[in-house]
Amino acid sequence: MEVKRDILWRVYLAFIGIVVFSVLILGRAVYIQQVQGSYWIGQANQQQQSLVEIDAQRGTIYSEDGSMLSTSIPYFDIYIDFLADGLREKDGKRFKENLDSLSMGLADLFKDQTAADYRRKLQTGYRKRDRYFLLKRNISFQEYKQLRALPLVKQGKDKSGFVAEVKDKRLNPFGLLANRTIGLSRAYIDSGGKMRNTNVGLEKTYDSLLRGESGKRVMRKIAVGVYVPVDGSEIEPENGKDVVTTLDVNIQDIAENALLKVMSSNECREGTCLVMEVKTGKVKAIANLRRRDDGTYGEDLNYAIQATEPGSTFKLATLLSLLEDRYITLNQHVDLEGGKWQVNGRTVFDTENHGHEVTVKEAFKMSSNVGMAKLAMANYAKNPNQFIEHLKRLHFNQYTGIDVLGETPPVVKTPKSRTWSATSVPWMSFGYEVMVSPLQTLMLYNAVANNGKMMKPYLVNSIQENGTAIHQNEPHVAIDSVCSSRTLQLLQECLNAVCQEPNGTGYNLFKNAPYKVAGKTGTALVADGNRGYADHIYQSSFAGYFPAEDPQYSCIVVIRNKPFAKVYYGAAVAGPVFKEIADKLYAAHIQKDNIVARPSWKKDSSSYFFAGAKDDVKQVMDVLKWQYADSGKSDWVRLYQVDYKPVLTEQKVISKTMPDVRGMGLKDALYLLENMDVKVEVRGRGKVAVQSLAPGTALQKKQSVIIELNP
């Protein structure tokens, strides 16, 4: 009996222990579920989900005429969710019915596998119930459009399981045209293992605006290393702004080809060419080339904003200082010493013997180092700061402030400088012992062309969002007048003499030109790193403006030659580049007669306008996702900017009356006009900018109408 009681006591005790333990487990489970449930669900989600960035579409860089210089092209990675409800319902009926036709469509579209291969590939993914099956990487937008029209895919994501991930690739439609200025893209892998790009030029300068704001997306883990996006979890990215430059594609092309031609024929090391609009300071072209080891040429540095010893083009600043201080006159004589002059233990050389007694004007047009050095030494040796102050007033000691990164600091020595010597003034007078960029030199020549007004150079016209300017750059005057009107007139006379009078270093270049050029040649012996001047490397330059009587463009060409080059004078190397650019711009932009007079009706005050068939315009706006107001009721509309927002307004078309076709594409304009039985003559390309008859003019049968197109 005692044994039985002892056994029962132990059983009861064990049972009570099990009950208590079970109650504790149940209580703990209830506590975890009801009290800590949200916490643990969050922990699970954190392990199964992650938040990833969605890159915004990078903005586009345009030329002034609207041509794309740098843009982002969408590419697509195609995945299939083989557990999508639409594929699995009714034992996969939809998948099985479309498998053969889909396989043939994929084979015909991509042409990389047979239909049988695609069929096996799709069946394998379906059998493995793959939630994120990779079908194809990096397909183009055109291929993506064709893919969406294939059997099964066209039924939509929920029924087909097809998922497209979009990514952008940066593209320069014009290839290497202005590539260094626009911005080279260099790929690298960041600390997170993601491919990134680092940029230079405008791409880097305006990166914060171009790149936009990244979005967010929740990705759910479905297998080791495999994540799928969670529908409805996206925070859409804000696309980047567009940058509209001052560059002209045609002028840029002219400048690069002219520079490349001369550099290739002379095997030059590196060179740059700048074209600026005189009255505004807009940079219309900026070319930079460097010879590679294999003998080809490409862009690596923006030499236009790199400070170097300018050589004889700097003599214009010296002449300005002497004339402004009234130390000299152009008819005053100076002894050139037969092209060799000793000063404080050093010798100044001319490139050739120009004789002895000549006028100041003749010394300048023949580019005599001796003449300029003697004049500077005679008038500024005792007070060099007076000369230095002139250079500072001309901003040679400052950055130009151009809106692109990479400008190197200029160097204008003073008597307090460590390297100042008794020969610094004469050597600075002809462009040595001073470091300025080609752009700084061009600013001075442009100022002389612009009646003394120095303009700040700039490369960007505006920042745009959805085609609307949100920031506009305007011409900015850096110096109201670089000198007195008397000095300005004398400077212009000397620059004209260089290119238009015998013995001028640029005379032979332009003596048969149909226009006049004012400018200055330059030839400077430059150091080659640690080798110094032993390799006899010369820098050839030419700076000036045209047409001299009514300047429209200023230009500078600076080329560094190979060691011991046989041809190295500025007029022989840089001069031909300048001349080819001037010839083509004169023929294309300056000489061109405006045959059709612009009508006198009121000008549109908006920053842009487009016109055309209403349905077509609205379709474009919808594709671009532009928000717009629609007040147009007819079949034809015009698109204006009102309070910085696009607005569609009614375009009335009346029979036998000249419509307003400005802003229309050629197709729409011809459709309207030819239906009115008139004869249309078309000039140019782009959209309609000018029409020979004002809107509302009564039309006669077979009447001639001229329309001019501009990009």
Beta strands, then each sheet from edge to edge (+ up, - down):
strand 1: 49-54
strand 2: 61-62
strand 3: 68-80
strand 4: 133-139
strand 5: 162-171
strand 6: 185-189
strand 7: 195-199
strand 8: 215-223
strand 9: 226-229
strand 10: 242-245
strand 11: 270-277
strand 12: 283-291
strand 13: 297-298
strand 14: 333-335
strand 15: 340-343
strand 16: 346-349
strand 17: 357-359
strand 18: 411-412
strand 19: 434-435
strand 20: 454-455
strand 21: 460-465
strand 22: 468-472
strand 23: 477-479
strand 24: 518-526
strand 25: 537-546
strand 26: 553-560
strand 27: 609-613
strand 28: 629-630
strand 29: 636-642
strand 30: 645-650
strand 31: 679-684
strand 32: 687-691
strand 33: 704-710
sheet 1: 1+ 8- 9+
sheet 2: 4+ 3- 2+ 10+ 21- 22+
sheet 3: 4+ 3- 5+
sheet 4: 6+ 7-
sheet 5: 13+ 12- 11+ 26- 25+ 24-
sheet 6: 14+ 17-
sheet 7: 15+ 16-
sheet 8: 18+ 19-
sheet 9: 20+ 23-
sheet 10: 27+ 29- 30+ 28+
sheet 11: 31+ 33+ 32-
end
